[in-house]
């Protein structure tokens, strides 16, 4: 059976979240401290079924924040949804459809959401509801015409370093200065 488990495992304490796409879903395992090679070292806390997938991350790693997993779930962009899922139970708190598949970066109570088509969104990180704060598509003037700076596939996770946000799409990297350096 075809599947993709390109997302990194998410580890919180002695628990590990693994996720796959293409009808597999996710599983939350708990490590009990057994020795290496012991088949009872992990027990399943919850597991998605083929018909009731809470999390089906394709290549994007979910983000855990205060007992909630935020994730882009879905095999292809038309059916991808940004979701908030309860870590302990696998129940979906909310789901926002039609955002394309995305990568997430948690920053100071918000998520920078980078879609595979190059859009950037800022959302408030809350388990109660999806709250979009802003949306931008990066464009630039090149050779006398306006072009999208970031194009599909923009699958790399956004990175924030020293107040500069780095995002990448096909054959381009963009650096956005979010916090200007101190004046001399």
C-alpha positions as CSV (number, residue, x, y, z in Angstrom):
1,X,0.0,0.0,0.0
2,X,1.3,3.4,-0.9
3,X,2.1,5.7,2.0
4,X,4.2,8.7,3.0
5,X,5.7,9.2,6.4
6,X,8.0,12.0,5.6
7,X,7.0,14.1,8.6
8,X,9.3,14.0,11.6
9,X,8.1,12.2,14.7
10,X,6.8,14.6,17.4
11,X,8.1,13.7,20.9
12,X,6.5,15.1,24.1
13,X,7.8,13.6,27.3
14,X,7.6,9.8,26.8
15,X,5.1,10.0,24.0
16,X,5.7,9.9,20.3
17,X,3.3,11.0,17.5
18,X,3.9,9.3,14.1
19,X,1.9,10.3,11.1
20,X,1.5,9.1,7.5
21,X,-0.6,10.2,4.5
22,X,-2.5,8.1,2.0
23,X,-5.2,6.5,4.3
24,X,-2.8,5.6,7.1
25,X,-3.3,8.5,9.5
26,X,-1.5,8.9,12.8
27,X,-0.7,7.0,16.0
28,X,0.3,8.3,19.4
29,X,2.6,5.9,21.3
30,X,3.8,5.9,24.9
31,X,7.2,4.6,25.8
32,X,7.2,2.7,29.1
33,X,11.0,2.5,29.7
34,X,11.4,-1.2,28.7
35,X,14.8,-2.3,27.4
36,X,15.8,-2.1,23.7
37,X,14.2,-4.8,21.6
38,X,11.3,-5.4,24.0
39,X,8.1,-5.6,22.0
40,X,6.1,-4.1,24.9
41,X,8.2,-0.9,25.1
42,X,5.5,1.1,23.4
43,X,1.7,1.1,23.9
44,X,-0.8,2.8,21.6
45,X,-2.7,5.7,23.2
46,X,-4.8,6.4,20.1
47,X,-4.7,5.6,16.4
48,X,-6.4,7.0,13.4
49,X,-8.4,4.6,11.3
50,X,-8.7,4.7,7.5
51,X,-12.1,6.5,7.6
52,X,-11.6,8.8,10.6
53,X,-8.2,10.4,10.2
54,X,-7.6,13.3,12.5
55,X,-4.0,13.7,11.3
56,X,-2.6,12.7,7.9
57,X,0.4,14.8,7.4
58,X,2.0,14.3,4.0
59,X,5.5,15.8,4.4
60,X,4.9,18.5,7.0
61,X,5.8,17.9,10.6
62,X,3.0,18.6,13.1
63,X,3.6,21.2,15.9
64,X,2.7,20.5,19.5
65,X,1.7,23.4,21.7
66,X,0.1,23.2,25.1
67,X,-1.6,19.8,24.6
68,X,-2.7,20.5,21.0
69,X,-1.2,19.4,17.8
70,X,-1.4,21.9,14.9
71,X,-1.0,20.2,11.5
72,X,-1.7,20.4,7.8
73,X,-3.7,17.2,7.2
74,X,-4.4,15.9,3.7
75,X,-2.9,14.0,0.9
76,X,-3.3,16.7,-1.8
77,X,-3.9,20.5,-1.6
78,X,-7.6,20.5,-2.6
79,X,-8.4,18.3,0.4
80,X,-5.8,19.6,2.8
81,X,-7.0,21.2,6.0
82,X,-5.2,23.1,8.8
83,X,-6.3,21.4,12.0
84,X,-6.0,21.6,15.8
85,X,-6.1,18.1,17.3
86,X,-6.1,17.2,21.0
87,X,-2.8,15.5,21.8
88,X,-4.2,13.1,24.4
89,X,-7.3,11.9,22.5
90,X,-6.8,12.6,18.8
91,X,-10.1,14.5,18.7
92,X,-10.2,17.4,16.2
93,X,-10.8,20.8,17.9
94,X,-11.2,22.7,14.6
95,X,-10.4,22.3,11.0
96,X,-9.8,25.0,8.3
97,X,-10.2,23.7,4.8
98,X,-8.8,25.0,1.5
99,X,-5.4,26.3,2.6
100,X,-3.3,24.0,0.5
101,X,-0.7,21.8,2.3
102,X,1.3,23.9,4.6
103,X,4.3,24.0,6.9
104,X,4.0,25.6,10.4
105,X,6.3,27.6,12.6
106,X,5.3,28.5,16.1
107,X,6.4,32.0,17.1
108,X,5.2,33.8,20.3
109,X,1.6,32.6,20.4
110,X,1.1,32.6,16.6
111,X,1.8,30.3,13.7
112,X,3.6,31.4,10.6
113,X,1.8,29.2,7.9
114,X,3.7,28.7,4.7
115,X,1.6,27.1,1.9
116,X,3.1,24.9,-0.8
117,X,1.9,27.5,-3.4
118,X,4.0,30.2,-1.6
119,X,1.3,32.0,0.5
120,X,2.2,33.2,4.0
121,X,-0.4,33.4,6.7
122,X,-0.2,34.5,10.3
123,X,-2.7,32.8,12.6
124,X,-3.2,32.9,16.4
125,X,-2.4,29.6,18.1
126,X,-5.6,28.7,19.9
127,X,-7.3,25.3,20.4
128,X,-10.7,27.0,20.3
129,X,-10.8,28.4,16.8
130,X,-8.9,29.3,13.6
131,X,-8.0,33.0,13.8
132,X,-6.2,34.4,10.7
133,X,-4.4,37.6,11.5
134,X,-2.8,38.2,8.1
135,X,-2.1,36.8,4.6
136,X,0.5,37.7,2.0
137,X,1.7,36.4,-1.3
138,X,5.3,37.6,-1.9
139,X,5.6,39.4,-5.2
140,X,8.5,41.3,-6.8
141,X,9.3,43.2,-9.9
142,X,11.6,41.2,-12.2
143,X,12.5,42.1,-15.7
144,X,9.7,44.7,-15.8
145,X,7.0,42.3,-14.7
146,X,5.4,41.3,-11.4
147,X,6.1,37.7,-10.4
148,X,5.4,35.5,-7.4
149,X,8.6,35.1,-5.5
150,X,7.7,31.7,-4.1
151,X,6.2,29.1,-6.3
152,X,5.1,25.5,-6.0
153,X,6.5,23.4,-4.6
154,X,7.2,25.5,-1.5
155,X,7.6,22.5,0.9
156,X,10.5,23.7,3.1
157,X,9.6,24.7,6.6
158,X,9.9,28.4,7.4
159,X,12.8,29.4,9.6
160,X,13.1,32.4,11.9
161,X,16.5,33.6,12.9
162,X,17.5,37.0,14.5
163,X,14.3,38.6,13.3
164,X,14.6,37.4,9.7
165,X,12.0,34.9,8.3
166,X,13.4,32.6,5.6
167,X,11.0,30.9,3.3
168,X,11.7,28.8,0.1
169,X,9.8,27.8,-3.0
170,X,10.9,26.4,-6.3
171,X,14.4,27.8,-7.1
172,X,14.0,30.8,-4.8
173,X,14.7,31.7,-1.2
174,X,13.2,34.8,0.4
175,X,14.4,36.6,3.5
176,X,11.8,38.8,5.3
177,X,13.1,41.2,7.9
178,X,10.5,41.1,10.6
179,X,12.4,42.8,13.3
180,X,14.8,45.5,12.1
181,X,18.3,45.5,13.5
182,X,19.0,48.1,16.2
183,X,20.0,51.5,15.0
184,X,23.7,52.2,15.4
